[in-house]
Amino acid sequence: MPWYLMIRQNNSKPEETTVERHLRWLRNQHERGVVLISGPDPDLTRSIYVVRAPSSAAAEEVARADPLDHDGQAPLDIIEWHVHQLLGIGPFEIGEFPAAPANSGDSER
């Protein structure tokens, strides 16, 4: 199952009640095993979390349920992340990685 890196830009300071609802929502996502890692950046301008979901649409659905999303003040980037190494475990030799799909080149960037 893919992982998704979610980066939510906090353009304005949310109301305390919104933050409380966000933290309750986040705890529930952690308890369900959907959100694996979460926390803000040092200056509290971005909320960052990692989601396990079967598809990018499912990951977006999780993120759109976050109370921080409902005030319209926090744009979201969702990045599909193919985690290969974690805590020193995983492939560290080039030949051990799966081949990239043929259409994943940088030509469109």
DARA-V796108 format. One record per residue. N is the residue number from 0. PHI is phi in degrees with one decimal (NA if undefined). D_FIRST is the distance of its C-alpha to the first C-alpha in Angstrom with 1 decimal. Layout:
n->N phi->PHI d_first->D_FIRST
n->N phi->PHI d_first->D_FIRST
//
This chain:
n->0 phi->NA d_first->0.0
n->1 phi->-66.5 d_first->3.8
n->2 phi->-111.2 d_first->6.7
n->3 phi->-131.1 d_first->9.9
n->4 phi->-90.7 d_first->13.4
n->5 phi->-107.5 d_first->15.8
n->6 phi->-125.3 d_first->19.5
n->7 phi->-104.5 d_first->22.0
n->8 phi->-84.3 d_first->25.6
n->9 phi->-94.0 d_first->28.2
n->10 phi->-73.0 d_first->31.2
n->11 phi->-144.5 d_first->33.4
n->12 phi->-72.0 d_first->33.6
n->13 phi->-71.5 d_first->32.1
n->14 phi->-64.2 d_first->34.4
n->15 phi->-58.2 d_first->34.1
n->16 phi->-64.8 d_first->33.2
n->17 phi->-66.8 d_first->30.2
n->18 phi->-63.7 d_first->29.1
n->19 phi->-61.8 d_first->29.6
n->20 phi->-64.5 d_first->27.6
n->21 phi->-60.1 d_first->24.8
n->22 phi->-67.0 d_first->24.8
n->23 phi->-64.9 d_first->24.8
n->24 phi->-59.5 d_first->21.9
n->25 phi->-62.3 d_first->20.0
n->26 phi->-58.4 d_first->21.0
n->27 phi->-60.7 d_first->19.7
n->28 phi->-64.6 d_first->16.3
n->29 phi->-63.9 d_first->16.3
n->30 phi->-62.4 d_first->17.7
n->31 phi->-80.9 d_first->15.0
n->32 phi->79.4 d_first->12.3
n->33 phi->-85.7 d_first->11.1
n->34 phi->-94.6 d_first->13.0
n->35 phi->-99.2 d_first->12.9
n->36 phi->-142.6 d_first->15.8
n->37 phi->-155.0 d_first->18.5
n->38 phi->160.9 d_first->22.0
n->39 phi->-88.7 d_first->24.6
n->40 phi->-77.4 d_first->26.1
n->41 phi->-58.5 d_first->29.6
n->42 phi->-97.5 d_first->31.6
n->43 phi->63.0 d_first->29.5
n->44 phi->-92.1 d_first->29.1
n->45 phi->-136.9 d_first->25.2
n->46 phi->-103.5 d_first->22.6
n->47 phi->-126.8 d_first->19.5
n->48 phi->-150.5 d_first->16.2
n->49 phi->-112.9 d_first->12.6
n->50 phi->-117.5 d_first->10.2
n->51 phi->-101.2 d_first->6.6
n->52 phi->-151.1 d_first->6.3
n->53 phi->-72.4 d_first->5.4
n->54 phi->-157.6 d_first->8.1
n->55 phi->-65.8 d_first->10.7
n->56 phi->-64.7 d_first->13.1
n->57 phi->-67.8 d_first->11.4
n->58 phi->-64.5 d_first->11.2
n->59 phi->-65.4 d_first->14.8
n->60 phi->-61.0 d_first->15.7
n->61 phi->-60.3 d_first->14.8
n->62 phi->-64.0 d_first->16.8
n->63 phi->-71.0 d_first->19.7
n->64 phi->-81.9 d_first->20.2
n->65 phi->-65.2 d_first->21.1
n->66 phi->-54.9 d_first->24.9
n->67 phi->-65.9 d_first->25.4
n->68 phi->-74.6 d_first->24.2
n->69 phi->-79.1 d_first->27.0
n->70 phi->-90.1 d_first->29.9
n->71 phi->71.6 d_first->29.2
n->72 phi->-106.6 d_first->29.9
n->73 phi->-134.9 d_first->26.5
n->74 phi->-57.8 d_first->24.9
n->75 phi->-127.3 d_first->21.1
n->76 phi->-107.4 d_first->19.2
n->77 phi->-118.4 d_first->15.5
n->78 phi->-120.5 d_first->14.1
n->79 phi->-67.2 d_first->10.8
n->80 phi->-129.0 d_first->10.4
n->81 phi->-92.0 d_first->9.3
n->82 phi->-73.9 d_first->10.3
n->83 phi->-107.7 d_first->12.4
n->84 phi->-128.6 d_first->14.8
n->85 phi->-150.8 d_first->15.0
n->86 phi->54.1 d_first->18.4
n->87 phi->82.7 d_first->19.8
n->88 phi->-106.4 d_first->17.3
n->89 phi->134.7 d_first->15.8
n->90 phi->-75.1 d_first->17.5
n->91 phi->-126.0 d_first->20.6
n->92 phi->-119.7 d_first->22.3
n->93 phi->-55.5 d_first->21.9
n->94 phi->-70.9 d_first->21.8
n->95 phi->-89.0 d_first->18.8
n->96 phi->-84.3 d_first->16.4
n->97 phi->-67.9 d_first->14.9
n->98 phi->-67.5 d_first->17.3
n->99 phi->-74.8 d_first->16.8
n->100 phi->-59.6 d_first->17.0
n->101 phi->-59.3 d_first->20.7
n->102 phi->-97.6 d_first->20.7
n->103 phi->-99.3 d_first->19.1
n->104 phi->-70.2 d_first->22.5
n->105 phi->-90.1 d_first->24.3
n->106 phi->-62.6 d_first->27.0
n->107 phi->-91.2 d_first->26.0
n->108 phi->-91.2 d_first->26.0
//
